[in-house]
Amino acid sequence: MTYVMGAITVLTCPCHLPILILLLSGTAAGAFLSENLGLAFVVLVPFFLSSAITTWRLLDKKKHDRQ
């Protein structure tokens, strides 16, 4: 579960939005992202923050379970 949340964190990171647009270029999703960049940023930031916090907590839990 930790790795899944970590992958979601990386994919929804706002700094990766230009890369995501390039990867999705030529698709409807890429066209939507490039036309609505501000909306995509506003939608991705809460997903990024929640997944980052969840990943951090899962990693911290694993650390305490080992000790």
mmJSON file of the N, C-alpha and C atoms, coordinates in Angstrom:
{"data_MODEL":{"atom_site":{
"group_PDB":["ATOM","ATOM","ATOM","ATOM","ATOM","ATOM","ATOM","ATOM","ATOM","ATOM","ATOM","ATOM","ATOM","ATOM","ATOM","ATOM","ATOM","ATOM","ATOM","ATOM","ATOM","ATOM","ATOM","ATOM","ATOM","ATOM","ATOM","ATOM","ATOM","ATOM","ATOM","ATOM","ATOM","ATOM","ATOM","ATOM","ATOM","ATOM","ATOM","ATOM","ATOM","ATOM","ATOM","ATOM","ATOM","ATOM","ATOM","ATOM","ATOM","ATOM","ATOM","ATOM","ATOM","ATOM","ATOM","ATOM","ATOM","ATOM","ATOM","ATOM","ATOM","ATOM","ATOM","ATOM","ATOM","ATOM","ATOM","ATOM","ATOM","ATOM","ATOM","ATOM","ATOM","ATOM","ATOM","ATOM","ATOM","ATOM","ATOM","ATOM","ATOM","ATOM","ATOM","ATOM","ATOM","ATOM","ATOM","ATOM","ATOM","ATOM","ATOM","ATOM","ATOM","ATOM","ATOM","ATOM","ATOM","ATOM","ATOM","ATOM","ATOM","ATOM","ATOM","ATOM","ATOM","ATOM","ATOM","ATOM","ATOM","ATOM","ATOM","ATOM","ATOM","ATOM","ATOM","ATOM","ATOM","ATOM","ATOM","ATOM","ATOM","ATOM","ATOM","ATOM","ATOM","ATOM","ATOM","ATOM","ATOM","ATOM","ATOM","ATOM","ATOM","ATOM","ATOM","ATOM","ATOM","ATOM","ATOM","ATOM","ATOM","ATOM","ATOM","ATOM","ATOM","ATOM","ATOM","ATOM","ATOM","ATOM","ATOM","ATOM","ATOM","ATOM","ATOM","ATOM","ATOM","ATOM","ATOM","ATOM","ATOM","ATOM","ATOM","ATOM","ATOM","ATOM","ATOM","ATOM","ATOM","ATOM","ATOM","ATOM","ATOM","ATOM","ATOM","ATOM","ATOM","ATOM","ATOM","ATOM","ATOM","ATOM","ATOM","ATOM","ATOM","ATOM","ATOM","ATOM","ATOM","ATOM","ATOM","ATOM","ATOM","ATOM","ATOM","ATOM","ATOM","ATOM","ATOM","ATOM","ATOM"],
"id":[1,2,3,4,5,6,7,8,9,10,11,12,13,14,15,16,17,18,19,20,21,22,23,24,25,26,27,28,29,30,31,32,33,34,35,36,37,38,39,40,41,42,43,44,45,46,47,48,49,50,51,52,53,54,55,56,57,58,59,60,61,62,63,64,65,66,67,68,69,70,71,72,73,74,75,76,77,78,79,80,81,82,83,84,85,86,87,88,89,90,91,92,93,94,95,96,97,98,99,100,101,102,103,104,105,106,107,108,109,110,111,112,113,114,115,116,117,118,119,120,121,122,123,124,125,126,127,128,129,130,131,132,133,134,135,136,137,138,139,140,141,142,143,144,145,146,147,148,149,150,151,152,153,154,155,156,157,158,159,160,161,162,163,164,165,166,167,168,169,170,171,172,173,174,175,176,177,178,179,180,181,182,183,184,185,186,187,188,189,190,191,192,193,194,195,196,197,198,199,200,201],
"type_symbol":["N","C","C","N","C","C","N","C","C","N","C","C","N","C","C","N","C","C","N","C","C","N","C","C","N","C","C","N","C","C","N","C","C","N","C","C","N","C","C","N","C","C","N","C","C","N","C","C","N","C","C","N","C","C","N","C","C","N","C","C","N","C","C","N","C","C","N","C","C","N","C","C","N","C","C","N","C","C","N","C","C","N","C","C","N","C","C","N","C","C","N","C","C","N","C","C","N","C","C","N","C","C","N","C","C","N","C","C","N","C","C","N","C","C","N","C","C","N","C","C","N","C","C","N","C","C","N","C","C","N","C","C","N","C","C","N","C","C","N","C","C","N","C","C","N","C","C","N","C","C","N","C","C","N","C","C","N","C","C","N","C","C","N","C","C","N","C","C","N","C","C","N","C","C","N","C","C","N","C","C","N","C","C","N","C","C","N","C","C","N","C","C","N","C","C","N","C","C","N","C","C"],
"label_atom_id":["N","CA","C","N","CA","C","N","CA","C","N","CA","C","N","CA","C","N","CA","C","N","CA","C","N","CA","C","N","CA","C","N","CA","C","N","CA","C","N","CA","C","N","CA","C","N","CA","C","N","CA","C","N","CA","C","N","CA","C","N","CA","C","N","CA","C","N","CA","C","N","CA","C","N","CA","C","N","CA","C","N","CA","C","N","CA","C","N","CA","C","N","CA","C","N","CA","C","N","CA","C","N","CA","C","N","CA","C","N","CA","C","N","CA","C","N","CA","C","N","CA","C","N","CA","C","N","CA","C","N","CA","C","N","CA","C","N","CA","C","N","CA","C","N","CA","C","N","CA","C","N","CA","C","N","CA","C","N","CA","C","N","CA","C","N","CA","C","N","CA","C","N","CA","C","N","CA","C","N","CA","C","N","CA","C","N","CA","C","N","CA","C","N","CA","C","N","CA","C","N","CA","C","N","CA","C","N","CA","C","N","CA","C","N","CA","C","N","CA","C","N","CA","C","N","CA","C","N","CA","C","N","CA","C"],
"label_alt_id":[null,null,null,null,null,null,null,null,null,null,null,null,null,null,null,null,null,null,null,null,null,null,null,null,null,null,null,null,null,null,null,null,null,null,null,null,null,null,null,null,null,null,null,null,null,null,null,null,null,null,null,null,null,null,null,null,null,null,null,null,null,null,null,null,null,null,null,null,null,null,null,null,null,null,null,null,null,null,null,null,null,null,null,null,null,null,null,null,null,null,null,null,null,null,null,null,null,null,null,null,null,null,null,null,null,null,null,null,null,null,null,null,null,null,null,null,null,null,null,null,null,null,null,null,null,null,null,null,null,null,null,null,null,null,null,null,null,null,null,null,null,null,null,null,null,null,null,null,null,null,null,null,null,null,null,null,null,null,null,null,null,null,null,null,null,null,null,null,null,null,null,null,null,null,null,null,null,null,null,null,null,null,null,null,null,null,null,null,null,null,null,null,null,null,null,null,null,null,null,null,null],
"label_comp_id":["MET","MET","MET","THR","THR","THR","TYR","TYR","TYR","VAL","VAL","VAL","MET","MET","MET","GLY","GLY","GLY","ALA","ALA","ALA","ILE","ILE","ILE","THR","THR","THR","VAL","VAL","VAL","LEU","LEU","LEU","THR","THR","THR","CYS","CYS","CYS","PRO","PRO","PRO","CYS","CYS","CYS","HIS","HIS","HIS","LEU","LEU","LEU","PRO","PRO","PRO","ILE","ILE","ILE","LEU","LEU","LEU","ILE","ILE","ILE","LEU","LEU","LEU","LEU","LEU","LEU","LEU","LEU","LEU","SER","SER","SER","GLY","GLY","GLY","THR","THR","THR","ALA","ALA","ALA","ALA","ALA","ALA","GLY","GLY","GLY","ALA","ALA","ALA","PHE","PHE","PHE","LEU","LEU","LEU","SER","SER","SER","GLU","GLU","GLU","ASN","ASN","ASN","LEU","LEU","LEU","GLY","GLY","GLY","LEU","LEU","LEU","ALA","ALA","ALA","PHE","PHE","PHE","VAL","VAL","VAL","VAL","VAL","VAL","LEU","LEU","LEU","VAL","VAL","VAL","PRO","PRO","PRO","PHE","PHE","PHE","PHE","PHE","PHE","LEU","LEU","LEU","SER","SER","SER","SER","SER","SER","ALA","ALA","ALA","ILE","ILE","ILE","THR","THR","THR","THR","THR","THR","TRP","TRP","TRP","ARG","ARG","ARG","LEU","LEU","LEU","LEU","LEU","LEU","ASP","ASP","ASP","LYS","LYS","LYS","LYS","LYS","LYS","LYS","LYS","LYS","HIS","HIS","HIS","ASP","ASP","ASP","ARG","ARG","ARG","GLN","GLN","GLN"],
"label_asym_id":["A","A","A","A","A","A","A","A","A","A","A","A","A","A","A","A","A","A","A","A","A","A","A","A","A","A","A","A","A","A","A","A","A","A","A","A","A","A","A","A","A","A","A","A","A","A","A","A","A","A","A","A","A","A","A","A","A","A","A","A","A","A","A","A","A","A","A","A","A","A","A","A","A","A","A","A","A","A","A","A","A","A","A","A","A","A","A","A","A","A","A","A","A","A","A","A","A","A","A","A","A","A","A","A","A","A","A","A","A","A","A","A","A","A","A","A","A","A","A","A","A","A","A","A","A","A","A","A","A","A","A","A","A","A","A","A","A","A","A","A","A","A","A","A","A","A","A","A","A","A","A","A","A","A","A","A","A","A","A","A","A","A","A","A","A","A","A","A","A","A","A","A","A","A","A","A","A","A","A","A","A","A","A","A","A","A","A","A","A","A","A","A","A","A","A","A","A","A","A","A","A"],
"label_entity_id":["1","1","1","1","1","1","1","1","1","1","1","1","1","1","1","1","1","1","1","1","1","1","1","1","1","1","1","1","1","1","1","1","1","1","1","1","1","1","1","1","1","1","1","1","1","1","1","1","1","1","1","1","1","1","1","1","1","1","1","1","1","1","1","1","1","1","1","1","1","1","1","1","1","1","1","1","1","1","1","1","1","1","1","1","1","1","1","1","1","1","1","1","1","1","1","1","1","1","1","1","1","1","1","1","1","1","1","1","1","1","1","1","1","1","1","1","1","1","1","1","1","1","1","1","1","1","1","1","1","1","1","1","1","1","1","1","1","1","1","1","1","1","1","1","1","1","1","1","1","1","1","1","1","1","1","1","1","1","1","1","1","1","1","1","1","1","1","1","1","1","1","1","1","1","1","1","1","1","1","1","1","1","1","1","1","1","1","1","1","1","1","1","1","1","1","1","1","1","1","1","1"],
"label_seq_id":[1,1,1,2,2,2,3,3,3,4,4,4,5,5,5,6,6,6,7,7,7,8,8,8,9,9,9,10,10,10,11,11,11,12,12,12,13,13,13,14,14,14,15,15,15,16,16,16,17,17,17,18,18,18,19,19,19,20,20,20,21,21,21,22,22,22,23,23,23,24,24,24,25,25,25,26,26,26,27,27,27,28,28,28,29,29,29,30,30,30,31,31,31,32,32,32,33,33,33,34,34,34,35,35,35,36,36,36,37,37,37,38,38,38,39,39,39,40,40,40,41,41,41,42,42,42,43,43,43,44,44,44,45,45,45,46,46,46,47,47,47,48,48,48,49,49,49,50,50,50,51,51,51,52,52,52,53,53,53,54,54,54,55,55,55,56,56,56,57,57,57,58,58,58,59,59,59,60,60,60,61,61,61,62,62,62,63,63,63,64,64,64,65,65,65,66,66,66,67,67,67],
"pdbx_PDB_ins_code":[null,null,null,null,null,null,null,null,null,null,null,null,null,null,null,null,null,null,null,null,null,null,null,null,null,null,null,null,null,null,null,null,null,null,null,null,null,null,null,null,null,null,null,null,null,null,null,null,null,null,null,null,null,null,null,null,null,null,null,null,null,null,null,null,null,null,null,null,null,null,null,null,null,null,null,null,null,null,null,null,null,null,null,null,null,null,null,null,null,null,null,null,null,null,null,null,null,null,null,null,null,null,null,null,null,null,null,null,null,null,null,null,null,null,null,null,null,null,null,null,null,null,null,null,null,null,null,null,null,null,null,null,null,null,null,null,null,null,null,null,null,null,null,null,null,null,null,null,null,null,null,null,null,null,null,null,null,null,null,null,null,null,null,null,null,null,null,null,null,null,null,null,null,null,null,null,null,null,null,null,null,null,null,null,null,null,null,null,null,null,null,null,null,null,null,null,null,null,null,null,null],
"Cartn_x":[0.815,0.0,0.865,2.002,2.884,3.392,3.76,4.283,3.208,1.987,0.881,0.648,0.617,0.423,1.602,2.8,3.972,3.887,3.408,3.242,2.177,1.091,0.048,0.6,1.435,2.054,2.9,3.693,4.555,3.731,2.699,1.893,1.058,0.629,-0.216,0.556,1.855,2.672,2.502,2.184,1.958,3.182,4.36,5.547,5.718,5.042,5.098,4.004,3.198,2.092,2.561,3.624,4.085,4.521,5.154,5.565,4.346,3.348,2.106,1.396,1.404,0.79,1.543,2.866,3.65,3.388,3.297,3.043,1.658,0.703,-0.665,-0.993,0.003,-0.269,-0.851,-1.799,-2.475,-3.684,-3.977,-5.152,-6.125,-7.337,-8.336,-7.925,-7.312,-6.87,-5.771,-4.844,-3.785,-4.33,-5.321,-5.946,-6.685,-7.384,-8.102,-7.135,-6.037,-5.061,-4.415,-4.078,-3.415,-4.369,-5.645,-6.627,-7.035,-7.021,-7.477,-6.36,-5.251,-4.075,-4.326,-5.001,-5.295,-6.211,-7.245,-8.168,-7.453,-6.592,-5.84,-4.946,-4.326,-3.468,-4.268,-5.437,-6.284,-6.795,-7.072,-7.581,-6.453,-5.273,-4.171,-3.518,-3.512,-2.837,-3.436,-4.77,-5.302,-5.006,-5.074,-4.719,-3.264,-2.392,-0.978,-0.727,-1.32,-1.093,-1.616,-2.811,-3.361,-2.569,-2.152,-1.37,0.029,0.61,1.93,1.869,0.841,0.69,0.438,-0.397,-0.684,0.57,1.34,2.587,3.549,3.668,4.563,4.15,2.851,2.365,2.586,2.374,2.604,4.08,4.96,6.393,6.807,6.23,6.542,6.031,4.876,4.316,5.216,5.719,6.635,7.903,8.389,9.606,9.402,8.257,7.99,7.709,7.156,6.898,8.197,9.23,10.509,11.244,11.023,11.793,11.204],
"Cartn_y":[-1.188,0.0,1.262,1.198,2.353,2.731,1.73,2.007,2.565,2.113,2.639,4.109,4.425,5.816,6.681,6.137,6.874,7.159,6.184,6.391,7.445,7.418,8.433,9.814,9.874,11.141,11.698,10.862,11.308,11.724,10.96,11.268,12.535,12.842,14.013,15.248,15.152,16.3,17.418,18.626,19.726,20.069,19.807,20.118,19.151,18.022,17.056,17.288,18.33,18.596,18.826,19.582,19.726,18.394,17.554,16.243,15.389,15.456,14.715,15.178,16.475,17.002,16.498,16.469,15.955,14.47,13.701,12.271,11.985,12.835,12.631,13.428,14.033,14.843,13.968,14.532,13.798,13.022,13.1,12.416,13.471,13.042,13.965,14.465,13.59,13.994,15.057,14.901,15.893,17.228,17.187,18.426,19.118,18.345,18.919,19.559,18.863,19.408,20.685,20.705,21.893,23.079,22.824,23.914,24.416,23.543,23.885,23.678,24.331,24.14,24.589,25.704,26.192,25.257,24.767,23.825,22.523,22.046,20.822,21.015,22.183,22.476,22.483,23.13,23.221,21.843,20.983,19.642,18.723,18.849,17.94,18.256,19.504,19.872,19.156,19.127,18.385,16.881,16.308,14.886,14.66,15.549,15.427,15.529,16.536,16.727,15.558,15.077,13.96,12.681,12.423,11.205,11.315,12.511,12.688,12.476,13.025,12.844,11.381,10.716,9.296,8.451,8.74,7.998,8.207,9.425,9.74,8.952,8.919,8.19,6.692,6.147,4.714,4.362,5.206,4.959,5.066,6.035,6.192,4.991,4.476,3.303,2.075,1.926,0.805,0.928,2.157,2.393,1.991,2.355,2.024,0.531,-0.135,-1.566,-2.37,-1.853,-2.572,-2.499,-1.421,-1.222,-1.959],
"Cartn_z":[0.0,0.0,0.0,0.661,0.727,-0.659,-1.459,-2.786,-3.717,-3.551,-4.354,-4.026,-2.745,-2.339,-2.784,-2.738,-3.217,-4.707,-5.482,-6.921,-7.203,-6.447,-6.61,-6.264,-5.248,-4.863,-5.998,-6.618,-7.707,-8.925,-9.247,-10.429,-10.273,-9.068,-8.872,-8.424,-8.345,-7.949,-8.977,-8.538,-9.48,-10.334,-9.84,-10.636,-11.808,-11.771,-12.87,-13.91,-13.748,-14.662,-16.104,-16.363,-17.762,-18.373,-17.583,-18.082,-18.382,-17.521,-17.724,-18.995,-19.25,-20.471,-21.701,-21.63,-22.759,-23.005,-21.923,-22.079,-22.644,-22.305,-22.765,-24.024,-24.646,-25.835,-26.941,-27.655,-28.711,-28.224,-26.938,-26.392,-25.879,-25.61,-25.076,-23.701,-22.901,-21.564,-21.655,-22.584,-22.768,-23.236,-24.138,-24.609,-23.467,-22.658,-21.523,-20.534,-20.225,-19.277,-19.801,-21.084,-21.621,-21.724,-21.956,-22.031,-20.646,-19.656,-18.306,-17.291,-17.519,-16.671,-15.232,-15.06,-13.713,-12.95,-13.624,-12.998,-12.63,-13.528,-13.242,-12.023,-11.918,-10.779,-9.479,-9.51,-8.31,-7.902,-8.859,-8.548,-8.069,-8.655,-8.315,-6.968,-6.561,-5.302,-4.087,-3.907,-2.752,-2.816,-4.031,-4.164,-3.794,-4.246,-3.928,-2.429,-1.802,-0.37,0.459,0.138,0.916,0.698,-0.532,-0.769,-0.171,-0.169,0.445,1.948,2.585,4.035,4.375,3.573,3.817,3.628,2.589,2.356,3.515,3.965,5.091,6.331,6.614,7.795,7.653,6.452,6.247,6.416,5.91,6.071,7.533,8.246,9.664,10.457,10.089,10.759,10.545,9.321,9.039,9.872,10.02,10.782,12.251,12.807,14.215,14.397,13.391,13.478,13.503,12.856,12.819,14.153,14.889,16.134,17.27],
"occupancy":[1.0,1.0,1.0,1.0,1.0,1.0,1.0,1.0,1.0,1.0,1.0,1.0,1.0,1.0,1.0,1.0,1.0,1.0,1.0,1.0,1.0,1.0,1.0,1.0,1.0,1.0,1.0,1.0,1.0,1.0,1.0,1.0,1.0,1.0,1.0,1.0,1.0,1.0,1.0,1.0,1.0,1.0,1.0,1.0,1.0,1.0,1.0,1.0,1.0,1.0,1.0,1.0,1.0,1.0,1.0,1.0,1.0,1.0,1.0,1.0,1.0,1.0,1.0,1.0,1.0,1.0,1.0,1.0,1.0,1.0,1.0,1.0,1.0,1.0,1.0,1.0,1.0,1.0,1.0,1.0,1.0,1.0,1.0,1.0,1.0,1.0,1.0,1.0,1.0,1.0,1.0,1.0,1.0,1.0,1.0,1.0,1.0,1.0,1.0,1.0,1.0,1.0,1.0,1.0,1.0,1.0,1.0,1.0,1.0,1.0,1.0,1.0,1.0,1.0,1.0,1.0,1.0,1.0,1.0,1.0,1.0,1.0,1.0,1.0,1.0,1.0,1.0,1.0,1.0,1.0,1.0,1.0,1.0,1.0,1.0,1.0,1.0,1.0,1.0,1.0,1.0,1.0,1.0,1.0,1.0,1.0,1.0,1.0,1.0,1.0,1.0,1.0,1.0,1.0,1.0,1.0,1.0,1.0,1.0,1.0,1.0,1.0,1.0,1.0,1.0,1.0,1.0,1.0,1.0,1.0,1.0,1.0,1.0,1.0,1.0,1.0,1.0,1.0,1.0,1.0,1.0,1.0,1.0,1.0,1.0,1.0,1.0,1.0,1.0,1.0,1.0,1.0,1.0,1.0,1.0,1.0,1.0,1.0,1.0,1.0,1.0],
"B_iso_or_equiv":[0.0,0.0,0.0,0.0,0.0,0.0,0.0,0.0,0.0,0.0,0.0,0.0,0.0,0.0,0.0,0.0,0.0,0.0,0.0,0.0,0.0,0.0,0.0,0.0,0.0,0.0,0.0,0.0,0.0,0.0,0.0,0.0,0.0,0.0,0.0,0.0,0.0,0.0,0.0,0.0,0.0,0.0,0.0,0.0,0.0,0.0,0.0,0.0,0.0,0.0,0.0,0.0,0.0,0.0,0.0,0.0,0.0,0.0,0.0,0.0,0.0,0.0,0.0,0.0,0.0,0.0,0.0,0.0,0.0,0.0,0.0,0.0,0.0,0.0,0.0,0.0,0.0,0.0,0.0,0.0,0.0,0.0,0.0,0.0,0.0,0.0,0.0,0.0,0.0,0.0,0.0,0.0,0.0,0.0,0.0,0.0,0.0,0.0,0.0,0.0,0.0,0.0,0.0,0.0,0.0,0.0,0.0,0.0,0.0,0.0,0.0,0.0,0.0,0.0,0.0,0.0,0.0,0.0,0.0,0.0,0.0,0.0,0.0,0.0,0.0,0.0,0.0,0.0,0.0,0.0,0.0,0.0,0.0,0.0,0.0,0.0,0.0,0.0,0.0,0.0,0.0,0.0,0.0,0.0,0.0,0.0,0.0,0.0,0.0,0.0,0.0,0.0,0.0,0.0,0.0,0.0,0.0,0.0,0.0,0.0,0.0,0.0,0.0,0.0,0.0,0.0,0.0,0.0,0.0,0.0,0.0,0.0,0.0,0.0,0.0,0.0,0.0,0.0,0.0,0.0,0.0,0.0,0.0,0.0,0.0,0.0,0.0,0.0,0.0,0.0,0.0,0.0,0.0,0.0,0.0,0.0,0.0,0.0,0.0,0.0,0.0],
"pdbx_formal_charge":[null,null,null,null,null,null,null,null,null,null,null,null,null,null,null,null,null,null,null,null,null,null,null,null,null,null,null,null,null,null,null,null,null,null,null,null,null,null,null,null,null,null,null,null,null,null,null,null,null,null,null,null,null,null,null,null,null,null,null,null,null,null,null,null,null,null,null,null,null,null,null,null,null,null,null,null,null,null,null,null,null,null,null,null,null,null,null,null,null,null,null,null,null,null,null,null,null,null,null,null,null,null,null,null,null,null,null,null,null,null,null,null,null,null,null,null,null,null,null,null,null,null,null,null,null,null,null,null,null,null,null,null,null,null,null,null,null,null,null,null,null,null,null,null,null,null,null,null,null,null,null,null,null,null,null,null,null,null,null,null,null,null,null,null,null,null,null,null,null,null,null,null,null,null,null,null,null,null,null,null,null,null,null,null,null,null,null,null,null,null,null,null,null,null,null,null,null,null,null,null,null],
"auth_seq_id":[1,1,1,2,2,2,3,3,3,4,4,4,5,5,5,6,6,6,7,7,7,8,8,8,9,9,9,10,10,10,11,11,11,12,12,12,13,13,13,14,14,14,15,15,15,16,16,16,17,17,17,18,18,18,19,19,19,20,20,20,21,21,21,22,22,22,23,23,23,24,24,24,25,25,25,26,26,26,27,27,27,28,28,28,29,29,29,30,30,30,31,31,31,32,32,32,33,33,33,34,34,34,35,35,35,36,36,36,37,37,37,38,38,38,39,39,39,40,40,40,41,41,41,42,42,42,43,43,43,44,44,44,45,45,45,46,46,46,47,47,47,48,48,48,49,49,49,50,50,50,51,51,51,52,52,52,53,53,53,54,54,54,55,55,55,56,56,56,57,57,57,58,58,58,59,59,59,60,60,60,61,61,61,62,62,62,63,63,63,64,64,64,65,65,65,66,66,66,67,67,67],
"auth_comp_id":["MET","MET","MET","THR","THR","THR","TYR","TYR","TYR","VAL","VAL","VAL","MET","MET","MET","GLY","GLY","GLY","ALA","ALA","ALA","ILE","ILE","ILE","THR","THR","THR","VAL","VAL","VAL","LEU","LEU","LEU","THR","THR","THR","CYS","CYS","CYS","PRO","PRO","PRO","CYS","CYS","CYS","HIS","HIS","HIS","LEU","LEU","LEU","PRO","PRO","PRO","ILE","ILE","ILE","LEU","LEU","LEU","ILE","ILE","ILE","LEU","LEU","LEU","LEU","LEU","LEU","LEU","LEU","LEU","SER","SER","SER","GLY","GLY","GLY","THR","THR","THR","ALA","ALA","ALA","ALA","ALA","ALA","GLY","GLY","GLY","ALA","ALA","ALA","PHE","PHE","PHE","LEU","LEU","LEU","SER","SER","SER","GLU","GLU","GLU","ASN","ASN","ASN","LEU","LEU","LEU","GLY","GLY","GLY","LEU","LEU","LEU","ALA","ALA","ALA","PHE","PHE","PHE","VAL","VAL","VAL","VAL","VAL","VAL","LEU","LEU","LEU","VAL","VAL","VAL","PRO","PRO","PRO","PHE","PHE","PHE","PHE","PHE","PHE","LEU","LEU","LEU","SER","SER","SER","SER","SER","SER","ALA","ALA","ALA","ILE","ILE","ILE","THR","THR","THR","THR","THR","THR","TRP","TRP","TRP","ARG","ARG","ARG","LEU","LEU","LEU","LEU","LEU","LEU","ASP","ASP","ASP","LYS","LYS","LYS","LYS","LYS","LYS","LYS","LYS","LYS","HIS","HIS","HIS","ASP","ASP","ASP","ARG","ARG","ARG","GLN","GLN","GLN"],
"auth_asym_id":["A","A","A","A","A","A","A","A","A","A","A","A","A","A","A","A","A","A","A","A","A","A","A","A","A","A","A","A","A","A","A","A","A","A","A","A","A","A","A","A","A","A","A","A","A","A","A","A","A","A","A","A","A","A","A","A","A","A","A","A","A","A","A","A","A","A","A","A","A","A","A","A","A","A","A","A","A","A","A","A","A","A","A","A","A","A","A","A","A","A","A","A","A","A","A","A","A","A","A","A","A","A","A","A","A","A","A","A","A","A","A","A","A","A","A","A","A","A","A","A","A","A","A","A","A","A","A","A","A","A","A","A","A","A","A","A","A","A","A","A","A","A","A","A","A","A","A","A","A","A","A","A","A","A","A","A","A","A","A","A","A","A","A","A","A","A","A","A","A","A","A","A","A","A","A","A","A","A","A","A","A","A","A","A","A","A","A","A","A","A","A","A","A","A","A","A","A","A","A","A","A"],
"auth_atom_id":["N","CA","C","N","CA","C","N","CA","C","N","CA","C","N","CA","C","N","CA","C","N","CA","C","N","CA","C","N","CA","C","N","CA","C","N","CA","C","N","CA","C","N","CA","C","N","CA","C","N","CA","C","N","CA","C","N","CA","C","N","CA","C","N","CA","C","N","CA","C","N","CA","C","N","CA","C","N","CA","C","N","CA","C","N","CA","C","N","CA","C","N","CA","C","N","CA","C","N","CA","C","N","CA","C","N","CA","C","N","CA","C","N","CA","C","N","CA","C","N","CA","C","N","CA","C","N","CA","C","N","CA","C","N","CA","C","N","CA","C","N","CA","C","N","CA","C","N","CA","C","N","CA","C","N","CA","C","N","CA","C","N","CA","C","N","CA","C","N","CA","C","N","CA","C","N","CA","C","N","CA","C","N","CA","C","N","CA","C","N","CA","C","N","CA","C","N","CA","C","N","CA","C","N","CA","C","N","CA","C","N","CA","C","N","CA","C","N","CA","C","N","CA","C","N","CA","C","N","CA","C","N","CA","C"],
"pdbx_PDB_model_num":[1,1,1,1,1,1,1,1,1,1,1,1,1,1,1,1,1,1,1,1,1,1,1,1,1,1,1,1,1,1,1,1,1,1,1,1,1,1,1,1,1,1,1,1,1,1,1,1,1,1,1,1,1,1,1,1,1,1,1,1,1,1,1,1,1,1,1,1,1,1,1,1,1,1,1,1,1,1,1,1,1,1,1,1,1,1,1,1,1,1,1,1,1,1,1,1,1,1,1,1,1,1,1,1,1,1,1,1,1,1,1,1,1,1,1,1,1,1,1,1,1,1,1,1,1,1,1,1,1,1,1,1,1,1,1,1,1,1,1,1,1,1,1,1,1,1,1,1,1,1,1,1,1,1,1,1,1,1,1,1,1,1,1,1,1,1,1,1,1,1,1,1,1,1,1,1,1,1,1,1,1,1,1,1,1,1,1,1,1,1,1,1,1,1,1,1,1,1,1,1,1]
}}}
